[in-house]
Amino acid sequence: MNAQAAAQTERTGEDGRAADTLRIAYSPCPNDTFVFHAWAHGEVEGAPPLDVSFADIDITNGLAERGELDVLKVSYAVLPWVLEEYALLPCGGALGRGCGPLVLTREADADLSGATVAVPSERSTAYLLFRLWAAAEVPGGVGEIVVMPFNEIMPAVRDGRVDAGLVIHEARFTYQDYGLHKLADMGEHWEATTGLPIPLGAIIAKRSLGRERLHALAEATRASVRQAWQAPERSRDYVLAHAQEMDPAVADQHIGLYVNEFTADLGEAGYAAVRGLLDRAATEGLVPPLAPGALDF
């Protein structure tokens, strides 16, 4: 399924949604389909049915900024623009160590000063990490930034249409197939300078659902994660059906890297990572500053 086609929707119940059906959008990437498989298929007891749309992160970020849908997987980077209407759920997202975005080039020793760089979104965590890295490591700064779907970035670098590409997701495991070189690892830079895990993708839900229901959604998400861990074979077909012809071994690596203890609960370290990223980015003028208590749940 085309990750950019937000209109391609999978119904989890009958047409004509039940009154308590939640409209949710997340990516077709293995970590998201693994996490939400049980809930999307009605296997989480007491959880409301889901009306699922699959969309690339740049699209879900836009949906959040426009206030569309009830629950969304978005970049942590978009939170300063959406937290008035949406609450950050303390689970279901993607944080970790050793899982940061990569800057890829055709030449191993490429110079990015004034270079054209393809990125998956200017409202993505990957982009914030890249700008923070470039401010410290690229004399004079990079040149033009080109936004394109993440699955088109490596071919664009390979074919010389851009000088470098900022890649996410399973590209960590496949970039050598395109003859590309890893110039820098944004996660390594972030961890070395902060000691914190890397905040990548967040799950947010409409505040208008009410506090009690938001807490119930968090519990449903945790239950879906636990069931995925307990019986990973149950989600296998769902994961591979939406993995854009990804090799099953790569899908397993993807899940192993991005679904971890922070997916079950952000915890103190997770919240510190999110605040640290957004505070640093605000200092650099990349995002608006967070309002007091904006991350509270």
Solvent accessible surface area in square Angstrom, and as a share of the most:
residue,aa,sasa,rsa
1,M,86,0.38
2,N,85,0.44
3,A,1,0.01
4,Q,46,0.20
5,A,27,0.21
6,A,32,0.25
7,A,98,0.76
8,Q,79,0.35
9,T,55,0.32
10,E,47,0.21
11,R,113,0.41
12,T,46,0.27
13,G,49,0.48
14,E,150,0.67
15,D,117,0.61
16,G,69,0.66
17,R,112,0.41
18,A,60,0.46
19,A,117,0.91
20,D,67,0.35
21,T,20,0.12
22,L,2,0.01
23,R,84,0.31
24,I,1,0.01
25,A,0,0.00
26,Y,0,0.00
27,S,9,0.06
28,P,1,0.01
29,C,3,0.02
30,P,0,0.00
31,N,11,0.05
32,D,2,0.01
33,T,0,0.00
34,F,10,0.04
35,V,3,0.02
36,F,0,0.00
37,H,16,0.07
38,A,4,0.03
39,W,6,0.02
40,A,2,0.01
41,H,85,0.38
42,G,69,0.66
43,E,58,0.26
44,V,10,0.06
45,E,176,0.79
46,G,83,0.80
47,A,24,0.19
48,P,21,0.13
49,P,50,0.31
50,L,1,0.01
51,D,10,0.05
52,V,0,0.00
53,S,16,0.10
54,F,0,0.00
55,A,0,0.00
56,D,4,0.02
57,I,19,0.10
58,D,58,0.30
59,I,46,0.23
60,T,1,0.00
61,N,2,0.01
62,G,16,0.15
63,L,15,0.07
64,A,3,0.02
65,E,73,0.33
66,R,152,0.55
67,G,15,0.14
68,E,72,0.32
69,L,25,0.13
70,D,21,0.11
71,V,1,0.01
72,L,0,0.00
73,K,14,0.06
74,V,0,0.00
75,S,4,0.03
76,Y,2,0.01
77,A,0,0.00
78,V,0,0.00
79,L,0,0.00
80,P,25,0.16
81,W,88,0.31
82,V,5,0.03
83,L,12,0.06
84,E,167,0.75
85,E,81,0.36
86,Y,0,0.00
87,A,1,0.01
88,L,0,0.00
89,L,2,0.01
90,P,12,0.08
91,C,2,0.01
92,G,2,0.02
93,G,6,0.06
94,A,5,0.04
95,L,0,0.00
96,G,1,0.01
97,R,124,0.45
98,G,40,0.38
99,C,1,0.01
100,G,1,0.01
101,P,3,0.02
102,L,3,0.01
103,V,0,0.00
104,L,0,0.00
105,T,1,0.01
106,R,93,0.34
107,E,112,0.50
108,A,63,0.48
109,D,126,0.65
110,A,31,0.24
111,D,107,0.55
112,L,7,0.03
113,S,49,0.32
114,G,56,0.53
115,A,7,0.05
116,T,33,0.19
117,V,0,0.00
118,A,0,0.00
119,V,0,0.00
120,P,1,0.00
121,S,0,0.00
122,E,89,0.40
123,R,78,0.28
124,S,4,0.02
125,T,3,0.02
126,A,3,0.02
127,Y,21,0.08
128,L,4,0.02
129,L,4,0.02
130,F,0,0.00
131,R,72,0.26
132,L,22,0.11
133,W,24,0.08
134,A,4,0.03
135,A,76,0.59
136,A,71,0.55
137,E,95,0.43
138,V,14,0.08
139,P,106,0.67
140,G,91,0.87
141,G,27,0.26
142,V,22,0.12
143,G,33,0.32
144,E,113,0.51
145,I,34,0.17
146,V,44,0.25
147,V,66,0.38
148,M,27,0.12
149,P,37,0.23
150,F,14,0.06
151,N,72,0.37
152,E,81,0.36
153,I,0,0.00
154,M,19,0.08
155,P,29,0.18
156,A,0,0.00
157,V,0,0.00
158,R,112,0.41
159,D,81,0.42
160,G,41,0.39
161,R,145,0.53
162,V,7,0.04
163,D,65,0.34
164,A,0,0.00
165,G,0,0.00
166,L,0,0.00
167,V,2,0.01
168,I,20,0.10
169,H,36,0.16
170,E,29,0.13
171,A,7,0.05
172,R,48,0.18
173,F,65,0.27
174,T,27,0.16
175,Y,31,0.12
176,Q,137,0.61
177,D,121,0.63
178,Y,65,0.25
179,G,54,0.52
180,L,7,0.04
181,H,79,0.35
182,K,91,0.39
183,L,47,0.23
184,A,17,0.13
185,D,12,0.06
186,M,1,0.01
187,G,0,0.00
188,E,105,0.47
189,H,38,0.17
190,W,4,0.01
191,E,38,0.17
192,A,90,0.69
193,T,67,0.39
194,T,39,0.23
195,G,47,0.45
196,L,41,0.21
197,P,0,0.00
198,I,0,0.00
199,P,0,0.00
200,L,28,0.14
201,G,6,0.06
202,A,0,0.00
203,I,2,0.01
204,I,0,0.00
205,A,0,0.00
206,K,27,0.11
207,R,85,0.31
208,S,102,0.66
209,L,36,0.18
210,G,30,0.29
211,R,165,0.60
212,E,153,0.69
213,R,76,0.28
214,L,13,0.06
215,H,73,0.32
216,A,56,0.43
217,L,1,0.01
218,A,2,0.02
219,E,93,0.42
220,A,8,0.06
221,T,0,0.00
222,R,41,0.15
223,A,20,0.15
224,S,0,0.00
225,V,0,0.00
226,R,110,0.40
227,Q,58,0.26
228,A,5,0.04
229,W,107,0.37
230,Q,140,0.62
231,A,23,0.18
232,P,68,0.43
233,E,120,0.54
234,R,144,0.53
235,S,2,0.02
236,R,84,0.31
237,D,117,0.60
238,Y,16,0.06
239,V,2,0.01
240,L,57,0.28
241,A,72,0.56
242,H,16,0.07
243,A,3,0.02
244,Q,65,0.29
245,E,181,0.81
246,M,30,0.13
247,D,79,0.41
248,P,61,0.38
249,A,62,0.48
250,V,20,0.12
251,A,0,0.00
252,D,67,0.35
253,Q,92,0.41
254,H,0,0.00
255,I,24,0.12
256,G,59,0.57
257,L,43,0.21
258,Y,10,0.04
259,V,10,0.06
260,N,27,0.14
261,E,116,0.52
262,F,20,0.08
263,T,1,0.00
264,A,26,0.20
265,D,64,0.33
266,L,3,0.02
267,G,31,0.30
268,E,159,0.71
269,A,44,0.34
270,G,0,0.00
271,Y,40,0.15
272,A,37,0.29
273,A,0,0.00
274,V,0,0.00
275,R,108,0.39
276,G,19,0.19
277,L,0,0.00
278,L,2,0.01
279,D,78,0.41
280,R,95,0.35
281,A,0,0.00
282,A,26,0.20
283,T,116,0.68
284,E,98,0.44
285,G,64,0.61
286,L,55,0.28
287,V,11,0.06
288,P,51,0.32
289,P,108,0.68
290,L,40,0.20
291,A,66,0.51
292,P,139,0.87
293,G,46,0.44
294,A,17,0.13
295,L,7,0.03
296,D,90,0.47
297,F,52,0.22
